Amino acid sequence: MKIRPDDLDFRERHHLFSGTMVPRGIYLISTVSEDNILNVAPFASIVTVSVQPSLRGFEVSTRKTGEPKDTLRNIWFTNDFVINLVDESMAEAMNLASADYSPDIDEFKETGLTPVSADMVSSPRVGQSAAALECKVIQILEFGEFPRISRFVIGEVVLMHIKDEYLIDGELDKSKLNALGRLGGDLFCRTSDTFVMKRDFVL
């Protein structure tokens, strides 16, 4: 079957686009509002834009009404955010964080996650996360037409937090992370089933 994206509505396009890129790492983006309300939301669209400078980016779409989501609204105000790795022990909290809460709700309290003050940005990080990246916004790109607007947020990683028990000789021990992946819809995956394939080159 051949499918032209222009023949699909937003929902169909979203599901097919995400479904052809699996598994996708899933992370919690934590932010803070102008009224000092803490927000945390799961995203599976985070990519490395550049290693040097250290840039990460993610896509956030509007609600069906065209209203921006709390994550984006907060980022517009603070110009920063934190990317938090999600492991299997955080699965239920991550799922709770996907709900569409009112902007006046502290989502850390709703999910049972622990906010920890960041060092270089105003947004908090998630205390349970094995790795957290403090990011300052570099650029926000905008695509689409109202009410379905997608924005790609690019942030520079200014500080990384990695728990000592996950580091071996300066590298992450991936076997200990138990990171979660997103397959789309209600399907997620674990990284516990891995295999080794030797490569002849080293980055």
N, C-alpha and C positions, 0 to 999 in steps of 0.2 A: 504494500500500500504506500502511496505517495501522498503526503499531507503538506499543504501550504499553510504556514502559520496565519496568514491573512484571512483564511477561511474559518478560523476558530474564534470563539469568544474568549474573554479573558480567562475564565475558569478552565476551559479546555486547554488553552495554550499553556497556562501555568502548570497543570498536571502533567502534560506531555513533556514540557521543557524539563521540569524537575525529575520526572521519571526516567529520562534518558541520561541523567547524570547521577549515578548511584555507585556506591554509597556516598553520601555527603556528610561530612563532619557536622555535628550539631553543637552549638555554643549558646551561652546566655549572654546577651548584651545588657549591661547594667548602666542606668543613667539616673539623673536626678532632675526634678522639675524646678521651675522658677519659684514654686512655693515650698521647695525642699521635700517634696514627696518622692520616695525612692521607687524606681521602676526596674523590673527585670523581665526580659522576654527572650524566648528561644529563636534562633536563626540558624538555617542550614545553607545559607548562601554566601558564607564568608570565604574569601579567597585571598591569596597572597598576591599583591599587586607588584611589589618590588621588595628585594632583600636589602639593598642599600641604595637609597634610604629604605628603612623598614616600614613598608606600607601594607595595610590590610584594608580590604573593602567588603561591603555587604550591601545587598539590595533590600529596600523596604518599600512596600507598596501602600497606597492609600486604602482606607476603608471603602466599602461599596458606595458610600455617600460622597466620597471624594475628600473626606476629612483625613488629615494626617494622623498617624498612630502616635501614641505617647512617646515611644522611643525617638522618633524623628523630631517631634515637638521639643523634647528635652534637649536633643543634640543641637537644635537651632539656638537654644538659649545658652547652653554651656560651652558649645564647641568641643565637647569631649565625650568619651564613652569608654567602657571597659569590656573586653572580650574575655569570657570565662569558659574554660573547657568543661564539658559535661561528661561525667563518668556514670557507670551503672548505678552507683549508690544515690545519684541525684536524679534518676529517671522520673520518679513521681513528682518531685518538686518542679522539674523542667516541664512536665505535662501540665501541672497546675498553672505555671507561668504563661502558658499559651492562651489562657482565657482572656476575654476582652473586658478587663476591669475598668471601672470609672477612673478618670485621671486623679481623683482625690484619695485613691486607695494605695496604701503602701504594699507593694507586691512582694517585698521581702517577708513581711509579716504573714501575708496570705499563703505563701509557699513554704514557710519555715526555713528559708535560707538566711544565712547570716551576713549582714552587711559589714564590710571592713573598710575603713577610710583608706583611700588611695594616697600615694605620695605626691604625684605630680598633676593629677586632674581632680576635678570636683566630684565626678561620679564615683560611687563606691564600687568595690570589687566583691565577689562572692567568696566568703570564707571557706566554704566546702570545696572549692575548685582547686585541682592540683596545679593549674597554671592559669594566670590571669595577665592580660596585656592592657596596660594603660595607654590610651590612644588620644591624640589631639587631632581634630578635624583639619584636613588639608583642602578637601574639595568635595562638593556634593553635585553630582550630575543628575539631570532631570530628563526623563523620557516619557512619551505617551501623551495622552490628552485627557482632560477632566471628563469623568470623575476617576478614571483608572490611570493614575500617574505613578510611575516607578522612579525611585531615586536611588542612586548608587553613592553610598557614603564612603569616602576614602579617608582613613586616619593614619597618622604616623605613630608607630609604637614607640613611646618615650621611656617606658619602664616595663620590665617583665617580672612577674612574681612566679617562682616555681618552687614548690615544696621540696625540701632537701631529700626526702626519701625517694623521690622520683629521678634524681640526678646521679649519674655514674660517669665520672671523669668528664664532667661538663656536658654530657649528652643525656637527653631524656630516655629513661628506660620504658619503652613503649609497652612492654609486657606487663608492667605494673599499672598502667593508666586506666585500663578497663573503659576506654572511651566508647561513647555511643555514636552510631551513625544513623542517618535518616534515609529511608527508602521511598518515602512518599505515603500519603494517606495516614493510616494507623500503623504502618510497618516501620520498625526500627531494627537495627542490628548491633551486635557486639563485635569487639575487635579481639575476642579471646581465641577465635579460630584463625590462626595465622600459619604461614609457611615461609621457608627461607629459599630464596633464589639468588645465587651468587651473581654478581655483576663484575665485568672486567674493567670498569671505570669507577673513579671516585670523584665526587663533586667537591 
